[in-house]
């Protein structure tokens, strides 16, 4: 079944515009007749685009080139350079230029970009600008104003030498204005894309770049809207310009006084932790489409409406996350590749060669504005004493271009503000940015740089009576009681041995893109309306009032992406000068010691922390034993297994802090090889001194110490399993240095390599014991 749409041109010949065909059987002698129908033609266009994308990325990913660059190169392949898909599709449907063969795909591409800009604005936190001080505001303003003002001063230079055959002089000056404005502005999706690709979205560097880009983006969009209004005033009519201005004002009023309250009402009507009703999701989608039509009718770009709608809808759950869940994968995996490739197909490299003399001054303006922008970005960073390499990296990142700019370039090409040659040059420049900028940023900015000079942050290096600073992480409700029970092990009468606890509640970021770190000591409760988070805060506050000094706890909430949570944890550990980070293992049991589940995301996070942590780290595998309220037991049995090495020394230092709690009985068991000999190795010397001090009865009255001889890995495994039945909590080092027995046989059967050999033995599913275990790793030296 198919539909026909009849149109007429000037000579009154009827033209049939067919949508769907009867397949290749319609004309077996000429099967390609099906491409005279719009739907089959669009399907084959999409198929060719995705085939090109897949083949291109198959080779480019081997050298670290991103998906976006692959989409662009696929578009170049489909463009005039090779297949020229657009030109071959032009007259397939109709002789009428308005209904050429690229029309359906063009509409598909525009829809994709519209949904992409809506989702990006929806996921952008409106608080990001105000959480990082004045520096990003200064950078954002200078990186826009300086290149724009200086560039406009050079705009009219050599205006008399413009080739009239290339472009009328007025249009050529408008083209120069477009180049200056686009190179001066920064689009937030571009910065977000690069930071996400580099996995530094949560870093101080990333937060600075994001905040600066928001300021610059606001200025840039305001200038572009003003320029388009001025263009309408000059090129169309004064009355049309006034009508458009009034229509835009009405649109803004509707957005802020109708759409925004309606979105907030939807959020209020949705019960906590419940999905938003589909009817509301569909209503928002229709509003987005309607806003695009409205802004187009009044001579504004169709993306302005979706951007404004996205900005006023509350980010995150329930409404923002519901919209993201419904449209993100479709937009990023289907719409976006087609949109980028389709826009890039208009790039004609031969036009650059033939018209190089005409666009040479445009290239000069482009280089000039980029150079000024680099200087404007570096200067305030150096003034605020940022490292030179980091300052250069920030400036380069804020000067780069990527796929969001492509759509703006195409829009100006459609409006005949820039030439085909200039458009093609801008596309090639954007492609180079997408491939080169990530490599340059990686070489200039090292996220581990801030850990330099932090090597001594561990418990072993602390003085006996100094503060013990612990950062504990909470992922789920079940982690709360476990974390509290663990912290209570360090309580002492009259708080003689102080402990300072930092609680970080980690929340997966849904429905927004900019990570947020909230301090609950700064009266920031209004930023998050979540009863579970408030429960966490109340539970730890009660703990501190009962067991510790009420001022010894600081509580934070981090809304972050799962693959970047380690950055928030490490950054907070640096700020709070903690000696140890304690995190759950991701493996959970019932209160009766039966295995429940493994959380792969938490395990992945723990592996990242083991590699990057600026202080010691403890992974808590809790089977519920030491947190039970057993009336028959007045104390908790804690055992530390000591084999040797810095991790075991750190574990010993930790349990040494527990001995001051009268409800905790601490035992240290040293497993010694029967072939152990004295050595001049520094680790051996330190182990010997630690054990020597431990054996002194006067200084360690509350710790029992025993030694046991083992011959190898199998005997160690047997010994550890037997010990697990006698204690409530076992503390072990992750690695055991040169003194370690031969564990080669045990290594082959490890389920959880991040826990080390002994930790894995105590965390396996089939262990018939309810013992909990803390695996300790001392600060990993870079």
N, C-alpha and C positions, 0 to 999 in steps of 0.2 A: 504494500500500500504506500502511496506517495502523495505528496501535496505539491501543487503548482502555484506559483505567484506570477501573474502576468504584469509586465511593465511595458511602457512605450517610450520611445525616444523621438527625436525631432521628425524623422521621416515616417513616423507612424507605423513602423514595423513592430509587431508584437514579439516580445522576447519572453521565453518561458524560463523562470528561475525555479528549478526543481530541487527539492530537499532530499528525499530518499528515493532509492532506485529499487528495481526488482532483482538486482544482482547481476552477475556476469552472464546469466542466461538471457538477459534482455536482448543482447546482440552478440552471439557467439563469434561472429566474424570479426567483430571489433570490441573486445571485452573492456577496453579502456573507456568505453562510453559511460561507464559508471562514474567516472571522474567529472562528468558534467552535472553531477548532483552535489549539492553542498555538503551533505553529511558524509558520504564516502570520501569526498575530497579532503575534508577536514581530518577524517580518521587516518588517511594515508599520510597526510602532512605530520600529524602527531606521531605516527609510527616511525616515520623517517627521522624526526627530531630525536625521539628517544633512542632509536638505534644508533644514531650519531653520538648522542650523549654517553651511552653505555660503552661504545667502542672507544671513545676518546678517553673517558675516565679510567678504563681498564689499563691503559698505558700510562697516563699521567699520574695516577695515584702512586705508582712505583717511585716517583721522584718527589713525592710530597705535595703535589699540586692539588688544590682544593676542588670541591664539587663546582663551585661557582665559576672558576676558571674553565673547567671542563664544559659547562653549559655554554659559556661564551665562545670557546673554540669550536664547539659543535655548531653554533650559529654561524661562525665564519665559514665552516665547511659547507653548510647549507646555503651560504650566500653567493654573491656574484663571483667570488674567487674560484668556486668549484661547481656546485650543482645548480645554483641560482634557483632555488625552490620557489621563491616569491614570484619571479618573473614567469616561470613556467606555469604557475597556478593562476596568473592574473586573469586570463581570458577563458578559463575553463567553464565558468558558470554562465557568463553573460557578456554581451558587448557593451553593456552599460558600465562605465567606470565606477559608479557608486556601488554596484553589486559585483565587484570582481571576485576572483577565487580566493583572495586572501582575507575577505571580509569576515567570514565566520571565525577563522583562526585569530584574527585581530581582536574580535570581540572576546574570544576565549582568553587571550593574553591580557586584555584590559581588565577583565573580571579577576584574573589571577593577581594582577598588581594591586587592584582595589582591595581584595581580601588580605593581601600581604600587608599593605600599609595599615589597614584596620587592626589586624592582629598585633602588629608592632606597636602601634600607639596604645592599644589595649594593655599590652604587657609592660609598658614603660611606667615606672613608678614616678608619680609627681613629686615625691619627696627627695629624689636623688640630688637635686640641685642644692639643697639647703643643708646637707649633712656633711659637707666636706670643707667648710670654711670659705674664705674669700678668694683663695688662689684660683680655683676653677672658674669662678665668675670673671676674674680679671683675664684669665687666658681665653675664655670664650668670647669676651668682648673684643679684646685686642686682635685675636686671630680672624675676626670678621671685619672690624672697622679699618685696621691698618691696610691690608691688601685691597679692600674695596675703595677706599678714598684715594690711595696712590694710583691704583689701577685706572680709576675714572679720570684722574689727571692726565694719564697717558693715552686715553681712549681716542682723542681727536688728532693725535700726532700722525702725520702722513695721510690724513684723510683725503687730501687732494690727489694722492697717487692711487686711489682705489680704482681698480679696473671695472668700468661700468658693465662689461660683459660678464663679469663674475657675479656681481650683485649691485643693485642700486646703492648709492652712497648712504642713504638713510638706513637701509636694511643692513649694510655693512657695519655701521656704527651700533645698530641694535645688536648685531651678532657679537661685537666686541663687549658690549655691556653684559650679554649672557655669559660670555666666557669669564669675565671678571667676577660676576656674581656667583657663578657656580663654583669657581675655584676658591672664593673667599668663604663660602658657606660649608658647613659640615652637616651631613645627614646622620641622625642618631643610629638608624639601622646599620649603616656602614661601620661605625665604631663598634657597635654591639657584635656584629658579625666577626670582625677581626679579633676582638677580645675573646669571644667564645672559641674561635678556632685555635687561639694560643693558650686557652685554658687559664687566663689571668683575669677573668671577669670579676672575681672577688678580691683581687689584690688591691693594695693601695694605689698602684699605678692604674689599674682598671677603673677604680672608683673616681680617680682624678680625671681621667680621659672621658668617662661617661658624663660627669657633671659639666665639664667644659663643653662637651659636644651639645648638651641640652641647651645651654645658653646660646651658643653659636647657631644652633638649629632654629631657635625662636627668632633670632634676628634675621637669619637668612630667609625663612618662610615669610616673615613680615615684609621684607624688602621685595620678594618675588611677587607677593599679592599686590603690593603697591605698584610695582612695575607693570603688571598685567592690567590693573585698573587704569593706569595712565595711558597704556597702549590702546585700550578701548576708547578712552576719552579723545585721543588724537586720531585714531584710524577709523573709528566707526561714527559715533555721534555723541554730542554732549548729553543728550537726553538718555541715550542707552547707558552711558556710563553712570549717570545719576540713578537710574532704575536699578542697575546692577549693584551699586553701592548700598542702596536701601534694602535690596533683597538679601545681600550678604549680612547686613546688620540684623535683619529680621531672622535670618538663619541662626546667627550666633545667639540671639535672644531665645529662640526656640530650643537650641541645644542646652543652654545653661538653665533655663527656667521651666522646661517641659521634659526633655529627654533625661537630664541628670536626675531630677527628683523621681522620675518614673523608674530609672535604674536602681536608685537607692531604695525605693519602695519594694521592688522585686527582691532585693537582698534581704530586706526586713521580713518579707512574707515567707521566705524560705527558711525552714527550721535548720538549726545548726547541724552540720555534718550530714545534711540531706541534699540530694541533687536538685537543681533548679528545674522547674517544670518546662517541658519542651515547648509549650506555647510561648513562653517568655523568650526562649532562645530564638524561635522563629520570628517573633515580633522584632527583636533586635536586628536580626538579619535583614528583614524587610525595611527597617529604618535605615540601615546602612545603604542598601541599594537605592532607596528613595532619596537619600542625601546626595548620592553621586549624581543622580538625574537632576536634582534641584540645582546643584552648583554648576553643572554643565549647561543647563538652560540659561543661566545668568552669566555665561562667559567666564567662569572660573574653572580650574582644573577639577576633573571628576574625583580626584583623590582627596580634595580638601574636606568634603563632607564626611567620608569614612574616617579620616584622621581625627576630626573634631568629635565624632561620635565615640571613637575609641578612647579618647582622652577623658571623657566625662563618665564613662562606665567604671565602677569600682573594680580595681584589679584584684586578682586572686579569687578564691572561692567566695560564694558559690557561682556567681554569674560569669565573671571573667574566666575562671577555670573551665566552666561548661562550654563557653564559646571556643576556647582554645582546644579543648578535647575534641570538639565536633569538627573543627575546620583546620587545625594546624597541619596534620599529616597530609591532608588533601592539598592544602595550599603549598606547603614546602616541597612535597614530593611529586606533585602533578602540575599544578598551576605555575609555580615559580620557574621550573626548568623550561617550560614552554614559553613563558613570558620573556625570559632572558634570551633564549635562543632566537625567538621571533624578532626581538628588537635588534639583536646582534646581526641578524641576516641582512639588515639594511646597510651594514658597513661595506663600503666598496673601496678597497685599498688603491685601486687604479686611479680613483678620483684624487686621492692625496698626491699621487705622483704627477698627474697632469695639471693640477691646480696648486702646486706647492708654492709658487711665487705669490699667489693670491692669499694664501692662508699663513704665509710666513710671519706676518706681523701678529696674527692671532696666536701663533705659537710663542712669539716673544712675550705677549701679554700674559699668556698662561705661565711661562717660566717666571716672569716677574712677580706675579701674584703668589705663586708657590714659594718663591724665595722670601718674600715679605712675610708670608704666613709662618714659615719656619722660624724666622727671626722673632716675630711677635709671640710665638709659642715658647721659644727657648728663654727669652729675656726674663719674664716673670718667674719661671722655674728656677733659674740661676739666682735671681734676687732672693727667693725664698730658700736658697741653699740646698736645692735638690742636686744630686750628683749629675755631672755633665752628661754622661751616657743616658741616664734616665730622662733628663731634660730633652735631649735630642730625640729619644724614642717617643716621648709624648708629642713633640712637635711634628714628627714624621707621621705618627698615627693620625693626628688631627688634620693632616694635609692630604691624606690618601683618599682615593675614590674606589667605589666598588659598584655592585649591581644596582643599588637604589638610584644612583645618579644616571644610570642608563635610561631609565624611564623618563627622567626629566629631560635628558638630551633629546630623546625621541619626541617628546611633547613639543619642544622648541623647534625641532625639525618639521613637524607637521604644521606648525604655525608660521613656518618659513622665516623664523628668526635667525636660523643658522643654515649654512649650506651643507650639501651632501659631503663635501670634502672635510669640512670642519667636524661634522658629526662622526665621520669615519676615523678621524684622528683622535677624537675624544674617546671613542670606543676602544681603540688600540691602547691608549694611555690607561684607561680603566683596567684593561686586561693585564697590562704590565703591573699595575698596582696590586691586583688580586694575587699575582704570583710572587712578586718580589717583597712587598711590605712585610708579610709574616716572617720571612727569613731575616730581614733587617732588624725587626723588633726583637726576635729571639737572640740575635747576636749582641744587641745593645742592652737588653733588660734581662736580668737573671733574678727570678723570684726568690732564690735562696740567698741573695746578697744580704738581706736584712738579718740573716742568722749569724753573720760573721761577728765574732766576739761574744757569742752566746754559748760557747762550748761547755762552760762550767756549770750550767744550769741543771743540776741533778741533786738528788738527796744525799748521795755519798759525800759531796763536797760541802754540805751544810755544816755549820757549827752545831754542837749538841743542843743548845737552847734557842736556836734561831727559829723564825717562823717557818712552818711547813705550808707551802702554797700548792694547792691541788686544784686542777681544773677537771671537773667531771662533766661528761656529756650525756644528755638524755635524748633518746630518739622516740621512745614509745611510753605509754603509761606504766608498763611493767618495769621500766628502767628506774622509775622514781624511788620505789621502796628499796630496790637493790643498791642504788647509789647512796641513799641515806644510811642503810645498814653498814655499808662499807666505811663511810666517813665516820660513823660513830665508833669504829674500832680505835680511832686516834684520840678520843676524848680522854681527858685526864682530870683528876680532882683539882678544883680551883683554877682550871685553865693554866697550869704551870708551864705546859709545853704548847704554845699557841699554834693553831692551825687556821689558815685562811683559805676559804673555799670559794671558787668561782664556778658557778653552774651555767652551762651553756645548753639551752634547749634548741635542738636542730630540727628545723621544719623544712620539708621539701618545698621548693618554690614552684607554685602552680598558678598559671594564669598571669604571670608577670615575668619580666626578664631581668630586671635590675635587682641584685641581691641587697638585703637590708640586715644590718646588725643593730639590735635595739637593746639599750641598757635600761633595765627596770629600776635602777637606782635614780634615774633622771625623770621620773614621773612621765614615762612614755606609754602608759597603759592604753591611752586612747588610740595608739597606732595599730593595736591588734585587738580585735574583739573575738576572743576564743576562750571558752571556759576551761578547756584542757590546759592551756598555757598558764592561766591564772591559778589552776590547781597545782601545777608544778611550783609556782612561786610561793604559794601558801604553804605547801608541804616543806620546802626547804627553809622558809622563814620560821616555821614552828620548830624545826630541827635545831636551828641556830639559837633560838630562845631557850630551848630545853637543855641542850648539850654544850653549847659554845657561847662565846661572846656574841651578842646580837649584831655587832658591827663587823663580824668576820666572814660575812657571805656577800657575794656580789652575783646578781643574776642577769643573764643575757638571753635573748632569743635571736637566732640567726635564721633568716629565710633565705635559702640558698639552693642552687642546683646540686644534685647528688654528687656529680663528678667534681665539684669545686668546694665541697664542705670542708675539706682538709685545710684550705686556705683560711677560712674563718677561724677554725680551731687554732691553727698555728699563729695567726695574727693576734688573737686574743691571749694566747699563752705568752706571747712576747710583751704585750701591753701590761699584763698582770704579773709579769716576772714569775711565772709558776715554775715549780721544780718537777712536777709530774702531771701528765694528762692521763686520766682514767676514762676508758671507753668500754662499752659493752662489746662482747665478741660477735654478736649476731646469731649465735646458736642459743636456743632457748629450750628449757625443760619445764615440766609441770612442777608443782610444789612437792610431788612425790618422786621426783627425779626421773621421770619418763621423758624421752626426747620429743620435742614438739616440732621445731622448724629451724631452718637456716635462712638467714637474711643475706643474700649475696651482695646487696648494695652496701650494707654495713661492713661486711668483710673486705670489700674493695676499698672502702674508706679507710679501714684500719691499715691496710697494706700501704696506702699513700702516706698515712701518718708515720708509719715505721720508717719510711724513706726520708721524710721531710721534717719531722717533729723537731722543734728548737729546744726541747727539753726531754727528760725521760718520759716514757710512756708505759702505761699498764693496761693490759687487755683483760677485762674481768669476765670469766666464764662462770656464771652463777647457776647452780642447781638448786638454790633455795635453802641450803643447809644452815649457813651461818646467820640467816635472817629469821629463822623460825623462832617462835616464842615458846620454847619448851620449858615448862615450869620445873621439870626435874633437873634442869641444867642451869647453874648459876654463872657459867662462864662459857667462852667460846675458845675452842682449841685451834690454834694457828700454827702451821708448820712451814718452815722455809727450807728448801732443799738446796744445799750448797755443793757445787762441783768445782767451780772456779771461773774466772773471767769477770769482766766489768759488769755484765748483766746480773750475775749472781751476787756480786758485791752490792749492787744497787738494791736488789731484792732484800738482802740482809739489812741494809740501812733502813729500808722501809719498815720491816717488822720490828726493828729496834725502836721505832717510834711508837709501836703498838704496845710495848711492854708497860707503858705508864698507865694503861687502862686496867683497873683492877678486875674487870670482867673478862679480860683476855689472857689466856695462857699461851706463851710463845715457846716453840721448840725449834731448834736448828739442827738439822741432820746433814752431816757432811758425808757424801759418797766419795770414797777414795779408791783409786786403782791400786792393785797389789804390786804394780810395777812402777809406782810413782817415785821419782828421784828429785833431789834438790836441783834447782836451776837458777841461773842469773837473769832469767827473763823477768821483765818489769811486772808483768801480770802475776807471775808466781810470787814475787816479793810482796806485792800488795795483798794477794790472797793470804799469804803467811802472816802478815801484820794484822789483817782483819780477824783471822782465826785466833791469833795470839791474844788480841784484846778481848775477844769473845770468851776465852777460857778464864779470864780473870774473874773470880767469884764476887769480888766487891762491887765491880761496875756493872755486873749483869746478873743480879740476884733473881730477876723475874724471867730469865731465859734459860731453858735447859739445852745442853749441847751434847750431842752424841756423834760418833764416827762409825761408819760401816764400810767394810771392804767389798768392792764389786770387781768382777773380772772382765766384764764387757757389756755391750748393749743389751743382750737378752736378760742378764741378771739385773741390770738397772731397771728394765721394764717391769720385771717381777716385783722388785723392791718397791717401786713407785706405786704399783697397783695395791700392794699390801698396805702401804702407808695411807693410801687414800681412804681406807676404811676406818682409820683411827682419828681423823681430823675433820674439822668443819671447813677450814679454808687452808689451801696450800699456796705458797708464794714461791715462784720459780723464775729463774732467768731464762730469757729466750735463747741465748747462745752461751757457751761455756768455755770459750777460749781454748788455750793449749792443753788444759787439764782434762778436756772432754774425753771420755772413753770412746771406743769405736762404735759409732751409731750407724754405720753404713747399712746394716740390715734393717734398722728401724726407719731410716729415711725413705725407703721404698714404699712403706705402707702408711705414710702420713696423710691424713685427711685435711688438716688445716696447717699448711706450712708456715703461715704467719705467726703461729703460736710456738714454734720451735719443737724439738723432739719431746722433751718432758711435758710441755704444755699440751701437745697433741695427745700424748698418752692419757692425760687426765681429762681430756675433753671429748674423747671418742664416744660414739653413741652406745656402744655395747659395754661400757664400764659399769659394773654393778656397784655403784657407790653414789652417794649424794653429795660428795665433796665439791666445793666450789674452788676455783683456781684463779690466781692472778698471775699473768705472765708479764714480766718486767723487762724492758729494754732501756739501757742507759742511753743518753744523748748520742745519736749516731753521728760520728765525726764526718764532715764533708771532705 
